[in-house]
């Protein structure tokens, strides 16, 4: 079960949330995870700072997966996510920060995978 959580500085009206959700669903397949198990959390209007300066347009994205993601695939995923946040929300690619987290345990429905 993958999880993508994105904290962005901009407002996310419903129509942009829907487009972003669809694009994240496509992107997760790059690292071999199915959209059918993808959970997404979009948090808008966040104050994000980098190097002591407030980002007017910025994003911090966490991609969490069961197991490990292939590093060559995470490079491809990062490129895709940067494109998505720039094209949909106007956030420059140099203001999109992405972290990848793998875990050996993921609980659901009373047990672990």
HELIX and SHEET records of a PDB file:
HELIX    1   1 UNK A   14  UNK A   27  1                                  14    
HELIX    2   2 UNK A   28  UNK A   31  5                                   4    
HELIX    3   3 UNK A   35  UNK A   37  5                                   3    
HELIX    4   4 UNK A   71  UNK A   89  1                                  19    
HELIX    5   5 UNK A   93  UNK A   95  5                                   3    
SHEET    1   A 4 UNK A  39  UNK A  43  0                                        
SHEET    2   A 4 UNK A   3  UNK A   8  1                                        
SHEET    3   A 4 UNK A  59  UNK A  66 -1                                        
SHEET    4   A 4 UNK A  96  UNK A 103  1                                        
SHEET    1   B 2 UNK A  49  UNK A  50  0                                        
SHEET    2   B 2 UNK A  53  UNK A  54 -1                                        
SHEET    1   C 2 UNK A 107  UNK A 108  0                                        
SHEET    2   C 2 UNK A 111  UNK A 112 -1                                        
END                                                                             
